[in-house]
Amino acid sequence: MKKKSLKVAALLLCGTLLTSSCIGSFSLFNNYEKWQCSMTENKFVNAIVGFFLQPIVGSVCLFVDALVLNSIEFWTGDNPVAATGKVQKVMGEDGVLYTITTTKTGYEVKSPDGKIVLFNHDAETDSWTMTRNGVTLPVDLAMVKK
């Protein structure tokens, strides 16, 4: 009986390592989920295909995310599957459609006339800078929120 309780205690102790509140962003699984929901324009087809893919692909993505990628993100501060290169079109308050590309350190905003503004985040100082026409200025987030 004593050996059995020792095994149970060892298993519970190992289980606590998996739930040690080292929670990452689960980027791989979230990217898979977004792809699965938008692979076709028909939500019913997405659901049927997802029904068969989710147990296999979803569980592999979740496993790799939980044990490997989130551990890397925890120790280095960078997620290897971050949204780098993601492109979005955003309508500005001025009625102009801007293209925003996610970079490793921030964002690149491109206007239709080809002008580019870079927003970069410095992780060491937790600050943002804006680069336009070769001039780099600090971004005061209090001014942006107004």
Disulfide bonds with the S-S distance in Angstrom:
none
